[in-house]
Amino acid sequence: MTVTVPGTESTDSNGTAGPIEAAGAAEALRPHAEDAFADELRALAAADDRPRPARWRLSPWAVATYLLGGTLPDGTVITPKYVGPRRIVEVAVTTLATDRALLLLGVPGTAKTWVSEHLAAAVSGDSTLLVQGTAGTPEEAIRYGWNYAQLLAHGPSREALVPSPVMRAMADGMTARVEELTRIPADVQDTLITVLSEKTLPIPELGEEVQAVRGFNLIATANDRDRGVNELSSALRRRFNTVVLPLPGTPEDEVDIVSRRVTQIGRSLELPELPEGADEIRRVVTVFRELREGVTGDGRTKLKSPSGTLSTAEAISVVTGGLALAAHFGDGVLRAGDVAAGILGAVVRDPAADRVIWQEYLETVVRERDGWKDFYRACREVTE
């Protein structure tokens, strides 16, 4: 016997979720992907004449175009959401069109959450069916919970059941997301095994079950640094097709990613668009890449790597912070002094060991680099 999940009755005749307008959505600090890029998604849907899997808003080709960018026949420009190998995106999208779940794996800062959100937005038009993994994530977050007032008053019933995002996605044929899967306790992780293998979620208290309808799938993310925290069981890992997201392959790619994201974040924070910021972005990216890889860009000098990840996401944070400093306390131009403190905070996580590594890098590399005197002085000022 199957059960209708409370809270999922607002689907239309095609089984796709109807729009839910939240008060103040236009003022959201960080709009969901389906809201922030609604115009692009509508343009893609209008131009998309390729076959679509059941309950997908777009065809696999259009989903990949949404993530990678392109120009439609009517001239609409689709901005890239992910800068990286095309084949990675194609494999991820194709996985979602099968009965296997998708695991996005990579070091911190490789845009796993970003890609997950945009995949869900393009496929289902809703990226909010999300379980955030932590050490305290309970089984109810993946299966279902109960309205205890209803439960105590009337006992187990459909009205007392509180569906999880995964249960709602199964009932509506949509895409669910589980972030930081390896941070979830192992016994809670394994709750997903039946969901992913049998495509059903039993409700023994009611003697019923929720069966996944066509269109349901799940995207999980995990980072390489968490291996061994709550490592996935082999049974659960077999239910996923794993796609590894690499760090940006070239400095140019990373500069492009940082520039795009900083521009988007700056607009959402209503920061003025600052001129002449490209040089500082390139310097931040250069510092992060060299320390991360343990060698200077020209390959001539070996370096010690600090304990932090120095990811692209951290570079975005450093530049965004510098942008705010330049806008509110500077002359409106992003300069070395605006990003120096942010870089120091990102690099020096271990006050003893990392500070030595950073000072050595400043004196042996930055100090001798042509055109970096202002950057060297700014970094020395905040380091001392």
C-alpha positions as CSV (number, residue, x, y, z in Angstrom):
1,M,0.0,0.0,0.0
2,T,1.3,3.4,-0.9
3,V,0.7,6.6,1.0
4,T,0.2,10.2,-0.3
5,V,2.8,12.3,1.4
6,P,1.5,15.4,3.2
7,G,2.7,18.6,1.6
8,T,3.1,17.2,-1.9
9,E,-0.4,17.7,-3.1
10,S,0.4,21.0,-4.9
11,T,1.8,19.2,-8.0
12,D,0.3,19.9,-11.3
13,S,-1.2,17.4,-13.8
14,N,2.2,16.5,-15.1
15,G,3.5,15.7,-11.6
16,T,5.9,18.6,-11.4
17,A,5.8,20.9,-8.4
18,G,3.9,24.1,-8.7
19,P,5.6,27.4,-7.8
20,I,5.6,28.4,-4.2
21,E,6.2,32.1,-3.7
22,A,7.7,33.0,-0.4
23,A,7.2,36.4,1.1
24,G,10.1,38.6,0.5
25,A,11.7,36.2,-2.1
26,A,12.8,39.2,-4.2
27,E,14.8,40.4,-1.2
28,A,16.6,37.1,-0.6
29,L,20.3,37.6,0.2
30,R,21.1,34.5,-1.9
31,P,18.2,33.5,-4.2
32,H,17.9,29.8,-5.1
33,A,19.3,28.9,-8.5
34,E,15.9,28.5,-10.0
35,D,15.0,32.0,-9.0
36,A,18.4,33.7,-9.7
37,F,18.5,32.2,-13.2
38,A,14.8,32.0,-14.0
39,D,15.1,33.9,-17.3
40,E,17.8,31.5,-18.6
41,L,15.8,28.5,-17.6
42,R,12.7,29.8,-19.3
43,A,14.7,30.6,-22.5
44,L,16.2,27.1,-22.5
45,A,12.9,25.5,-22.0
46,A,11.4,27.4,-24.9
47,A,14.3,26.5,-27.2
48,D,14.6,22.9,-26.1
49,D,13.1,20.5,-28.6
50,R,15.0,17.4,-27.5
51,P,13.5,14.4,-25.6
52,R,13.1,14.9,-21.8
53,P,13.1,12.2,-19.2
54,A,9.9,11.9,-17.2
55,R,9.2,15.0,-15.1
56,W,12.4,16.8,-16.2
57,R,12.0,20.5,-16.9
58,L,14.7,20.4,-19.6
59,S,16.4,17.7,-21.8
60,P,19.8,16.4,-20.7
61,W,21.4,18.5,-23.5
62,A,19.7,21.7,-22.2
63,V,20.7,20.9,-18.6
64,A,24.3,20.6,-19.7
65,T,24.0,23.8,-21.6
66,Y,22.6,25.6,-18.5
67,L,25.6,24.5,-16.5
68,L,28.3,25.0,-19.1
69,G,26.9,28.1,-20.9
70,G,26.2,28.9,-24.5
71,T,24.2,31.0,-26.9
72,L,20.7,29.9,-27.9
73,P,19.3,30.3,-31.5
74,D,17.3,33.4,-30.4
75,G,20.5,35.1,-29.2
76,T,20.0,34.4,-25.4
77,V,23.3,34.0,-23.7
78,I,23.4,31.3,-21.1
79,T,26.1,32.1,-18.5
80,P,28.4,29.3,-17.4
81,K,27.7,28.0,-13.9
82,Y,30.6,25.6,-13.9
83,V,33.9,26.0,-15.6
84,G,35.6,22.7,-16.1
85,P,35.6,19.6,-18.4
86,R,32.5,19.2,-20.4
87,R,32.5,15.4,-20.1
88,I,32.2,15.7,-16.3
89,V,28.9,17.6,-16.6
90,E,27.6,15.3,-19.3
91,V,28.3,12.2,-17.1
92,A,26.6,13.8,-14.1
93,V,23.5,14.8,-16.1
94,T,23.3,11.4,-17.8
95,T,23.6,9.7,-14.4
96,L,20.5,11.6,-13.2
97,A,18.6,10.3,-16.2
98,T,19.2,6.7,-15.1
99,D,18.2,4.9,-11.9
100,R,21.6,5.5,-10.2
101,A,22.1,8.3,-7.8
102,L,24.9,10.8,-8.3
103,L,27.8,11.4,-5.8
104,L,29.9,14.6,-6.5
105,L,33.3,14.1,-4.9
106,G,36.2,16.5,-4.6
107,V,38.4,18.5,-2.3
108,P,36.7,21.5,-0.5
109,G,36.0,24.4,-2.8
110,T,35.5,22.5,-6.1
111,A,31.9,23.7,-6.5
112,K,30.2,20.5,-5.5
113,T,27.3,22.2,-3.7
114,W,27.1,24.8,-6.5
115,V,26.8,22.1,-9.2
116,S,24.4,20.1,-7.1
117,E,22.1,23.1,-6.7
118,H,22.1,24.0,-10.4
119,L,21.6,20.4,-11.5
120,A,18.5,20.2,-9.3
121,A,17.2,23.6,-10.5
122,A,17.6,22.6,-14.1
123,V,16.2,19.1,-13.8
124,S,13.3,19.6,-11.4
125,G,12.9,23.4,-11.2
126,D,13.4,23.2,-7.4
127,S,16.8,23.0,-5.6
128,T,15.3,23.2,-2.1
129,L,14.7,19.5,-1.4
130,L,17.9,19.5,0.7
131,V,19.3,17.5,3.6
132,Q,22.3,19.2,5.1
133,G,24.7,16.5,6.5
134,T,26.3,17.1,9.9
135,A,27.5,14.9,12.7
136,G,24.1,15.4,14.3
137,T,21.9,14.6,11.3
138,P,19.2,12.2,12.5
139,E,17.5,9.4,10.6
140,E,14.3,11.4,10.4
141,A,16.0,14.0,8.2
142,I,16.3,11.4,5.5
143,R,13.2,9.2,6.2
144,Y,10.4,11.1,7.9
145,G,9.4,12.5,11.3
146,W,6.2,13.1,13.2
147,N,4.1,16.0,14.4
148,Y,4.2,15.0,18.0
149,A,1.0,16.9,19.0
150,Q,-0.9,14.9,16.3
151,L,0.9,11.7,17.2
152,L,0.0,12.0,20.9
153,A,-3.6,13.0,20.2
154,H,-4.5,10.5,17.4
155,G,-1.6,8.1,17.1
156,P,0.3,7.3,13.9
157,S,-1.5,8.7,10.9
158,R,-0.9,10.3,7.6
159,E,-1.7,13.7,9.1
160,A,0.9,13.2,11.8
161,L,3.6,12.2,9.4
162,V,6.2,14.9,8.5
163,P,7.9,14.0,5.2
164,S,11.7,14.5,4.7
165,P,13.0,16.2,1.6
166,V,13.9,12.8,0.2
167,M,10.4,11.5,0.8
168,R,8.9,14.5,-0.9
169,A,11.2,14.1,-3.9
170,M,10.2,10.4,-4.2
171,A,6.5,11.2,-4.1
172,D,6.8,14.0,-6.6
173,G,9.4,12.6,-9.0
174,M,12.0,15.3,-8.3
175,T,15.6,15.6,-7.4
176,A,16.7,15.5,-3.7
177,R,20.1,16.7,-2.5
178,V,22.2,15.4,0.4
179,E,25.1,17.7,1.2
180,E,28.3,16.5,3.0
181,L,27.1,12.9,3.0
182,T,30.3,11.6,4.8
183,R,29.6,13.9,7.7
184,I,26.4,12.0,8.5
185,P,26.7,9.1,10.9
186,A,27.2,5.8,9.2
187,D,23.9,4.2,10.5
188,V,22.0,7.2,9.2
189,Q,23.7,7.1,5.8
190,D,22.6,3.5,5.3
191,T,19.0,4.7,5.5
192,L,19.5,5.6,1.9
193,I,20.2,2.0,0.8
194,T,16.6,1.0,0.5
195,V,15.6,4.3,-1.1
196,L,18.3,4.0,-3.8
197,S,18.1,0.3,-4.4
198,E,14.4,-0.5,-4.0
199,K,13.1,3.0,-4.8
200,T,10.8,2.7,-1.8
201,L,10.6,4.1,1.7
202,P,8.7,1.9,4.2
203,I,6.6,3.4,6.9
204,P,6.1,0.5,9.3
205,E,4.1,2.5,11.8
206,L,1.4,2.8,9.2
207,G,2.0,-0.5,7.4
208,E,2.5,1.5,4.2
209,E,5.3,2.8,2.0
210,V,6.2,5.6,-0.4
211,Q,7.3,4.4,-3.8
212,A,9.4,6.7,-5.9
213,V,7.7,7.9,-9.1
214,R,9.5,8.4,-12.4
215,G,11.8,11.4,-12.3
216,F,13.1,10.8,-8.8
217,N,16.8,10.8,-8.2
218,L,19.3,12.0,-5.6
219,I,22.5,14.0,-5.7
220,A,25.0,13.7,-2.8
221,T,28.2,15.6,-2.2
222,A,31.3,14.7,-0.2
223,N,34.8,16.0,0.0
224,D,38.1,14.1,-0.1
225,R,39.3,15.6,3.1
226,D,36.5,13.8,5.0
227,R,37.6,10.3,4.1
228,G,37.6,8.3,7.3
229,V,35.2,10.6,9.2
230,N,32.1,8.5,8.3
231,E,33.2,6.7,5.3
232,L,30.5,5.3,3.0
233,S,29.7,1.6,3.3
234,S,30.5,-0.4,0.2
235,A,26.7,-1.2,-0.1
236,L,25.8,2.5,-0.2
237,R,28.7,3.5,-2.4
238,R,27.6,0.9,-5.0
239,R,24.2,2.8,-5.3
240,F,26.0,5.9,-6.5
241,N,27.8,6.8,-9.7
242,T,30.8,8.9,-8.5
243,V,31.9,12.0,-10.4
244,V,35.0,13.7,-9.2
245,L,35.1,17.4,-9.5
246,P,38.7,18.6,-10.0
247,L,40.3,21.9,-9.0
248,P,40.4,24.4,-11.9
249,G,42.9,23.2,-14.5
250,T,44.5,26.5,-15.3
251,P,45.1,29.9,-13.6
252,E,42.9,31.5,-16.3
253,D,40.0,29.2,-15.5
254,E,40.3,29.9,-11.8
255,V,40.5,33.7,-12.4
256,D,37.4,33.4,-14.5
257,I,35.5,31.5,-11.9
258,V,36.5,33.9,-9.1
259,S,35.6,36.9,-11.2
260,R,32.2,35.6,-12.1
261,R,31.2,34.6,-8.6
262,V,32.5,37.8,-7.0
263,T,30.5,39.8,-9.5
264,Q,27.4,37.9,-8.7
265,I,27.9,38.1,-5.0
266,G,28.7,41.8,-5.2
267,R,25.4,42.5,-7.0
268,S,23.4,40.6,-4.4
269,L,25.1,42.7,-1.7
270,E,24.6,45.8,-3.7
271,L,28.3,46.6,-3.7
272,P,29.4,49.0,-6.4
273,E,31.1,47.5,-9.4
274,L,34.7,48.4,-8.9
275,P,37.1,49.0,-11.8
276,E,40.6,47.6,-12.1
277,G,40.0,44.6,-9.9
278,A,41.3,42.0,-12.3
279,D,45.0,42.4,-11.2
280,E,44.2,41.7,-7.6
281,I,42.0,38.7,-8.4
282,R,44.9,37.2,-10.5
283,R,47.3,37.8,-7.6
284,V,45.1,36.1,-5.1
285,V,44.6,33.2,-7.4
286,T,48.3,32.9,-8.1
287,V,49.2,32.9,-4.4
288,F,46.6,30.3,-3.6
289,R,47.6,28.0,-6.5
290,E,51.3,28.2,-5.8
291,L,50.9,27.4,-2.1
292,R,48.3,24.8,-2.8
293,E,50.5,23.0,-5.4
294,G,53.8,23.5,-3.5
295,V,55.6,25.1,-6.5
296,T,55.8,28.5,-8.1
297,G,54.0,29.0,-11.4
298,D,57.2,28.9,-13.4
299,G,58.2,25.6,-11.8
300,R,61.5,26.9,-10.5
301,T,60.9,27.2,-6.8
302,K,59.6,24.4,-4.5
303,L,57.3,25.7,-1.7
304,K,55.9,24.3,1.5
305,S,52.1,24.0,1.6
306,P,50.1,25.3,4.6
307,S,47.5,23.3,6.4
308,G,44.5,25.0,4.8
309,T,42.9,24.0,1.5
310,L,43.3,27.4,-0.2
311,S,40.3,26.5,-2.5
312,T,38.7,28.5,-5.2
313,A,35.8,29.1,-2.8
314,E,38.2,30.7,-0.3
315,A,39.7,32.9,-3.0
316,I,36.2,34.1,-3.8
317,S,35.6,34.9,-0.2
318,V,38.9,36.8,0.1
319,V,38.2,38.9,-3.0
320,T,34.6,39.6,-2.0
321,G,35.8,40.8,1.4
322,G,38.4,43.0,-0.4
323,L,35.6,44.4,-2.6
324,A,33.6,45.4,0.4
325,L,36.6,47.1,2.0
326,A,37.4,49.0,-1.2
327,A,33.8,50.1,-1.5
328,H,33.2,51.2,2.1
329,F,36.6,52.2,3.4
330,G,38.8,52.8,0.3
331,D,38.8,54.9,-2.8
332,G,36.6,52.5,-4.9
333,V,39.4,50.6,-6.5
334,L,40.4,47.1,-5.3
335,R,44.0,47.2,-4.2
336,A,46.5,44.9,-2.6
337,G,45.8,46.3,0.9
338,D,42.1,45.3,0.5
339,V,42.9,41.6,0.0
340,A,46.0,41.2,2.2
341,A,44.3,40.5,5.5
342,G,41.9,38.0,3.8
343,I,44.8,36.1,2.3
344,L,46.6,36.0,5.7
345,G,43.5,34.5,7.3
346,A,43.1,31.9,4.6
347,V,46.8,30.8,4.6
348,V,47.6,30.9,8.3
349,R,45.3,28.4,10.0
350,D,48.0,27.0,12.2
351,P,49.5,30.0,14.0
352,A,52.9,28.4,14.4
353,A,53.7,26.3,11.3
354,D,51.6,28.2,8.7
355,R,52.9,31.6,9.7
356,V,56.5,30.4,9.0
357,I,55.4,29.0,5.6
358,W,53.7,32.3,4.8
359,Q,56.6,34.5,5.8
360,E,59.0,32.3,3.8
361,Y,56.8,32.6,0.7
362,L,56.6,36.4,1.1
363,E,60.4,36.8,1.4
364,T,61.5,34.3,-1.2
365,V,58.8,34.6,-3.9
366,V,56.5,37.7,-3.5
367,R,59.3,40.1,-2.6
368,E,61.3,39.3,-5.7
369,R,58.4,39.3,-8.2
370,D,58.2,42.1,-10.6
371,G,55.2,44.4,-10.1
372,W,54.3,42.9,-6.7
373,K,56.0,45.5,-4.5
374,D,52.7,47.0,-3.3
375,F,51.3,43.5,-2.6
376,Y,54.4,42.5,-0.7
377,R,54.2,45.7,1.5
378,A,50.5,45.2,2.2
379,C,51.0,41.5,3.2
380,R,54.0,42.4,5.4
381,E,52.0,45.1,7.1
382,V,49.2,42.7,8.2
383,T,51.6,39.8,9.0
384,E,53.8,41.7,11.4
